């Protein structure tokens, strides 16, 4: 990647759990906290910390309510979060494409 600036990876989405959570949310309007927890295969505590961090960044919104008498929390991806995901994925794709081009043009060792 000489001569060109590196792609803009989102440092906040670089962590696999955050990336998985945001990617999952990109496919739905909103989802329940427990569904995110189970999808990512992480504990309530880790899910809560991850959602809180993404909420502070403006990548997700959190809505609390009840189903019957049971409290529930729903999480949704914001437009800002979707843009961040799309930019991050485009940067990853550019890294891969650049590496493939470099590998294809490299001379085989003799």
N, C-alpha and C positions, 0 to 999 in steps of 0.2 A: 504494500500500500504506500509505496514511496511517492512523494509529490502530491498526494491528496490527503486531506484531513481524515482522521478515522471517523467512522459512522458514530452517530449520537446515540449510544446506549443509555437507557434510563437507569441510573444507579439504584433507584428505589425499586425497580422491577427486575433487577438482575438476580435477586434471591429467588430460588425455585418455588418456594411456597407462595410468595407474593405474586409471582408470574402465573402460577397455576390458578390461584384464586381470582385474579383479574381476568385471565383467559376464560375461566368458567363463567364469570359474571357477564362477559361480553356476548354470551349466547342467550341471555335471558333478560327479562325486564328487572326482576329482583328475585332473590332466593332467601330461604330461611337459613339462619346461622348454622343450625345443625346439619343442613345439607352441605354447606361449604366445608364444615369440619370433617364430615365423612368423606367427601370427595377428595379433599387434600390429605386425608389420613393423619390428621394431627389432633392434639388435645384441645379442649375448650379454651384453655389458657393461651396456647399458641395462636389459635384462631382469633381470640379476642385481641391479643396484642397486634397481630397482623392487620386486622380490620381497623383498629384504632390508628395505627401508623398510616394506613392508606386513607383513612378519613381525614387526618390532619393534613395530608398532601392535597386533599380535594379530589382524590381518585374515586372514592366511594361515598355513598350516603348510607346512614343507618336509620331505620325506622323501628320503633318499639311499639308493641301492642299486645293484645291478648287473643287467644283462641280459646273461647269459653273462659275458664278461670286461670288458664295457664299462660304465663308471660312468654312472649315470642319476640325475636329480633329478626328483622329482614335487612338484607344488604343489597344495594344496587350500585352499578357502575355509573359514574358521571360521564358527561361528554369529555371532560378533561382527562378522566381516566382512560376512556376509549382512545382518545388521541395519543396519550402516552403509550398505550399498548401498541397501537398501530405503528408509531414511530420506532419503538423498541424492536418490534418484529421486523420492520423494514431494515433497520440497522443490522440485525442478525443475518438477514438474508443477504445484505450487501457484503458482510464479512465472508460468508460462505461463497458467494459468487466470486469475490476477489481472490479468495484462496484457490478456488477451482481454476480460474483463469491463470493464475500464477503457476499452479501445478501442471496445467496443460501445456504451458509454454516453456517449462523448465526442461533443460536437456537431461537426457538419461545419463547416469554415470557410466563411464566406459571401463 
